[in-house]
Amino acid sequence: MERDGRPVGSASGELVTIGEFARLSRLSAKALRRYDELGLLRPALVDQVNGYRYYDPAQVEGARLVAWLRRIGMPLNRIGRVVALDAGAAAGEIRAYWARVEAETAARRDLAMYLVDHLSAEGRTMSRMPDDAYNTHKTHNAENTGSSGSAGSAGAVALAIRCAALTDIGVVRTANQDAAFAGPRLLAVADGFGEGGAEASAAAIEALKPSTWGRDGALSAADLLNALEETADSAARAVRDAVAPCADPDGSGTTLTAMLWTGSRLGLVHIGDSRAYLLRGGELFRITHDHSLVQSMLDDGSLSPEEAVSHPGPALLLKALVGEARPAAVAVACRADVRLREVLAGDRYLLCSDGLSAVVEAADLRAAVVAADDPQEAVRRLAGLAREAGGPDNVACVVADVVVED
């Protein structure tokens, strides 16, 4: 109905034109029409004769929310989901989105710092512990542990990898969606999830196996980084193909943490919340950064390490290899982290899914890795620790020693 030629019927008793609503909401009329077309912000009334849009002033808060979400860069399709939620759930979605943005920014920052360090040190031996170790568990400063004697140094001895892999279904789960592989050129763990989780984790690791990596000197550091990127992209494509038959491909996927041996360096590919650790000098250092909501809350100080252990929310991943193809910009943002690591004879590496790291204390992890005489004994000890802790999830672990080549 109308009063004095103006539409009425809103909660406030009177609707306003799109021009007036644009002034109230600080959005342009063009933006309002676009949001209407996308279903983000429907007018309260559309005149059936002339097509004029009218809005309820009570819609201003929702309109401003859409504008604010656009200002932080949230994609329109995700905004549509957020504005349909109640306030508490919407706040959770916004936190998860921003945590993902920060994780992606951190990954780019780490790569940028790696490139700065690499180019600054090009032509001379790296003489310090790489500071990309995410040392939430370290007990002392890892600087000055040294890298003299690595195979990249002048006159260095040839190095090789001795390794072992193991997966365990755990105590609670009825199926095993984790995968692990250990070979002379490839170390990898993957933690699948969703309907096609087992297929996704297996496909991600299988995609890495054909990779060819020349002995040190055959490829420059820049070429190796490019090869790592291509390897990560191959794994992403393999996962999409593997879970395509699922009813919900986007709900199936896997984490992936892998290291590829070049003969003197390890190339790291990492996405999700599986982890890689380095045992050096008797200390265990975490060298990957979880792409998870809990980790992002730790990073911004909204959660303490003690609170993170008992955080009640689900293990929400901010990045993973998933089944659905994504727009180019999103696919790039969700790409795995890649970097190169210098190695020392005597280094011991641990790669594991969160079925181990989430239930076993860091001190116990270190004790098991230190005490084992060889990688085979180490993976057995670690799987046993997870079972003793209740075995609530599948476990995948790989342990590898860097040794002087015979």
Disulfide bonds with the S-S distance in Angstrom:
none
